[in-house]
Amino acid sequence: MTEEQSNVPAQPGSVESMGTRHGMFGVSGTGDTSGYGGLVKQTVFPGASQRPYGGWYDEVADALEGRLKSTGLTSAVEKVVIDRDEITFHIRREDLPFVAQMFRDDEALRFELCSGVSGVHYPGDAGRELHAVYHLLSMTHNRRVRLEVSVSDADPHIPSIVGIYPTNDWHERETYDMFGIVFDGHPALTRILMPDDWPGHPQRKDYPLGGIPVEYKGGSIPPPDQRRSYS
């Protein structure tokens, strides 16, 4: 591959449809007080990208594939996605700790910092409804990548990587609190934003929008759909 070819960004792959979203947040059966209840939009994922990825993406992918092949974990990476000039490695959940430590320690990678983990809920992604997205930064090479792990609603367990990236401590707690993803091995996986006895996980698509009475200094604040009108 010539230098000019290596700097050509990868062409986007095909898209994968995840169904149709109704309303701003895709909830059903509860009052949508956002004012966008009539919005209808197709939900799509970017598909897997093909080599060459372009630029330094191929260097990172080569280092990753070489190390995984030497340890017999060639199926650890489910797919690689290039979208909006960013690269995401979709990782099998049981291999996440090994892959994360490799990204941190391998001389060709050296992603020393994980700036956090974000949760996403895709109800239409059957069997993979909950996604955890890890944001890695290499200060040595000035590069950023993402790792993404997908699990089902029925089995929302992902290994904790706090022992590898201690910065993830509170981020894993927040993702558990908001999405219900259980990070096995976390030293103290408790809620961090909501009260310990709070029902449900507020950033999931099946969480009610409004309709939950809130007490404030002895007073009662009505749900949003009872105190304002968008008609």
N, C-alpha and C positions, 0 to 999 in steps of 0.2 A: 504494500500500500504506500503510495507517495504521501509526502507531507501535506500536499494540497487536499488529497482525498481524506486524510485523517482528520482534517479540520472541518469537513462537511458534516453538518448535523444530521443525525439519523432521521429518516422519514418516519412520520407517525404511522403506527400500525392501525389495523382495523379497530373499530369500536365494538364494545359489547353492550347490548341493551339490558338494562335492569328493570324495565317496566316504565310505567307512567306515573309521575308525581302530580297529585292534585293539591292545590293550595301551596302556600309559601314553604311549609315545613313538612308536608307529606303525611300529616296525621289524619286519622279517621275516627269518627265516632265521638269527637269532642268539639267544643266550640273553638273555631279558628278566629281569634280576635285580631289577627295581623292586618286585616283589610285586603288580603290577597287570596281569599278563599276560592275565587274562580280561576286562579292560575292553573294551567295544565301544561306540563313540561315532560319531555322524554328524559329519563335518567340513563345515561350511558357512561361506560368506563372506557378509557383508552386501552386498546389491545396490546398484546406483547409486541415489542420491537425486535427487528432482525439486525444482525451484524452487517456492516460495521455500524456501531453506535455513533462514532464520530468523536474527535478530540481525545481528551483524557478518559472519557467513559470506557473506551476499550482497554486502556491500561488498568483501570480498576477491575473491570470484568475479567481480564486475563489473570490478574493476581488472585482474584477470588476463586475462579474456576480451577486454577492450578493447585491451590492449597486444598480445595475440597476434593479434587480428584486424588490427591496424594493420601487423603484420609478416608477415601471411600464414601464420601457424602455428596456424591454428584447430584442427588435429587433434592438437596437442601434448598436450592433456588428454584421456585416454581415458574417464575417468568421475570423478565426485565422489561420495564416500561420507560420509554422516553416520551415525555409530554411537557410542553411549554418550556423546552430547553432544560429540563430537570430529569434526573435518573432515579428510578425507584426499583429496588430489588425486593421481590415478593418471596418471603422466606417461610419454609415449613416450620410450624411453631416449635416442634421438639428440637429443631436444630438452631433455634434463635440464640441461646447462650453461646454456643460454639462459634457461630458466625459473628456475633457481636464482639466477642473477645478477639477473633481474628481481625476484624476491622480495626480494633484498637491497637493491637500489638504487632501485626505483620508490618515489616519494614517497607513494603511496597504500598501499603494502605495508610496506616498511621492516622486513623480517625480518632483523635484523642478525646473529643468532647461529644457527648450526646446531650443536646440542648433540651430534650424532653420527649415525651410520648403523647400523641394525640389520639383520641378515640373517634371512631365514625360508626354510625349505624345505618346500614343499608337493608331495610326489610325485604327488598326484592332479590337480594343476592342469596338465594336459597342454600342453606347449609354453611354459609360464610357471612352471616348477617353483621357480625361485629369485626371491625378492623382496628388494629393498633398500628400507628405510624410513628416511627422513630426517626429523629432528625440528627444526622451525624455531621460533624465538622472536623476536617483535617487542618490543623493549624500548621503542620509541617508542609503540606502541599497546597494549602489554600483551596480546598475542594469541599463540596457539600453533596451528600447523597441521602437517600431515605431508605429505610428498611420497612417493609409492611408485612404484617401477619394477620391472617383472617381466621376466625373461629365461628362456631355456630352459637345461636341463642341457647341451645340445649346444653352446650358444653363450653362455657365462656372462659376457659382456662388458658393462660399463657405463662410460660416461665418468667419470673422476675429477672431483670438484669441489673438490679441495684448493686450487686456485688461486683459487677464489671464497670458500670457507669453510676457512681453514687449520686450524681445529679438527678437521676430518675426517681429518687425516693418519693418526693412529694408529687411528682408528675404521675407516677403509677397510682398513688392514692387518689388523685383527682380524677383520673380516667376510670378507676373503679367506682368512685362516688357518682360520677355523671353518667357512666355507660354500663356499669355492672360487670366489666371485665375483671376477672379474678387473676391476679398476678401471683402465681404459686411461688413460695419461697421469699416473698417480701417480708422484711423484719417486723412490720407493724401495719398491715393493710386495713386501715380504718378510714371512715369518711373524713374528709378534710374541709369541705365547704358546707355540707348539709348536716343537720343534727344526726346523732347516731341512730335515732329511731325513725328517721324520715323514710316513708315508703317510696319505693321506686327509684329511678335514675333519671334525673331531669333532662338530659340531652338526648335521650333516645326518642326515636320517631313515634313510639307508641305511648309516650308520656302525655298526659292531658295538657292542652293549652288553656290555661285558666280553669275556673271551676273549683279551685282549692281555696277554702277560706283561710285567711291568715290573721292571727291574733297579734295585736300590737299595743303594748302598754294597757292591757285590759280592754281595748276596743276591738271591734271586729271589722275588717276591711272586706267588702264583698268581692267576689270574683270579677275579673275584668268584663265579662259579658253581661254583668248585671249593673255596671256603672258607666258604661259608655256605649255608644251606638255608631256603627259605620254605614248605616243604611241611608 
